[in-house]
Amino acid sequence: MYMDHAATTFIKPEVVETMLPFLKEHFGNPSSLYSIGREGKEAVETAREKLAKALGARPEEIYFTSGGTESDNWAVKGTAFARRKKGKHIITTPIEHHAVLYPCEYLETQGFDVTYLPVDEYGLVDPAELEAAIREDTILISVMYANNEIGTIEPVSEIGKVAREHGIPFHTDAVQAIGNIPLDLSGKERDVDMLSLSSHKFYGPKGIGALYIRDGIEIDNYMHGGAQEREKRAGTENVAGIMGMGKAIELATANIEGHNEKIRKMRDRLRAGILEIPECRLNGHPEKRLSGNLNFSFEYIEGESLLLMLDQMGICSSTGSACSSGSLGPSHVLSAIGVPPEIAQGSLRLTLGDANTEEDINYVLEVLPEIVGKLRAISPFYKPASVCEK
């Protein structure tokens, strides 16, 4: 039973079918002039048009990368180095994915100054506080669209408006948003200058992503070598992956409202049932959150033990970001929203997707309370309410 769609998704059969010809017959290098090379080049441009259509962008503003991490790194470091003569101040938040936070930390070693804008108890950025943090030397604002751990959706349109009014490029990591939130870079997100996405988060293949760069944005190249991607990102194109991503985003954005309605119904029933477990809290905004995301903290238990016991019962889940699974400390996101470390250690993230059914929800609601009870029973700190009342 798979409930970790925020970490990755399965590849849909239609996506695999789209990719297969470019792994076998149409294997040519897109930079080659002969026919099977030209076929690859045409395929890449077809997929680029699909991404542009899904995002409300122009094809020439879409650049293929190896995934969300590269896209974030390119947006942050590429913009910083391209604009460093204008200033060295960057604004971001403490709840960003590490693909944004670690590049910012690296830039601090290179003489840049980074403001980590505080968020409220739900993980929301206040656009007024962001505007107050802007300085004359601010050269970049990077705020994610939706948080990968707690699912909170940020006021991206308002943040973009503030950035545009001050003439500052605005980047958003939209890896978790694609397929879950309708995006329109020519409409409500018109003030977003750079946007990161990753194929494997919306039922496409791993190892392929993209960065939207609005025409006219100053940005240094991240990869150097050949002249691919209009001389912006070197390296022979992953044609099969690109074709898979094009098909995946086409499918993911075809009926977002229908998808959300189904997922949200299951999520809300799961949330209500889990919150009946004593001393359990929901992390993230109760309403302004991704339709499939739930993040809980259970007092008096340890998250890794919870995951292992759920796994023994056939349930795949996580404590937070898959990219932080080796970390021994509490989640940086939960710490930023004020969850005490001893409670944050007992966190559980369940993220629903197309693989889930109502029967899955029934099973989790049957199994999870028993597991939490067993773990609390062996905790030296936990005392049942009846004991506390004596």
Secondary structure as UniProt FT lines:
FT   TURN            5..7
FT   HELIX           13..19
FT   HELIX           20..22
FT   TURN            23..26
FT   TURN            30..31
FT   HELIX           35..55
FT   HELIX           59..61
FT   STRAND          62..65
FT   HELIX           68..82
FT   TURN            84..86
FT   STRAND          89..92
FT   TURN            94..95
FT   HELIX           98..109
FT   TURN            110..111
FT   STRAND          113..116
FT   TURN            121..122
FT   HELIX           127..133
FT   TURN            136..137
FT   STRAND          138..142
FT   TURN            148..150
FT   STRAND          152..153
FT   HELIX           156..165
FT   TURN            166..167
FT   STRAND          170..173
FT   TURN            175..180
FT   TURN            185..191
FT   STRAND          194..198
FT   HELIX           199..201
FT   TURN            202..203
FT   STRAND          209..213
FT   TURN            215..216
FT   HELIX           228..231
FT   HELIX           239..252
FT   HELIX           256..274
FT   TURN            275..276
FT   STRAND          280..282
FT   TURN            291..292
FT   STRAND          293..298
FT   TURN            299..300
FT   HELIX           303..312
FT   TURN            313..314
FT   HELIX           322..324
FT   TURN            325..326
FT   HELIX           332..336
FT   TURN            337..338
FT   HELIX           341..344
FT   TURN            345..346
FT   STRAND          347..351
FT   TURN            354..355
FT   HELIX           358..377
FT   HELIX           385..389
//
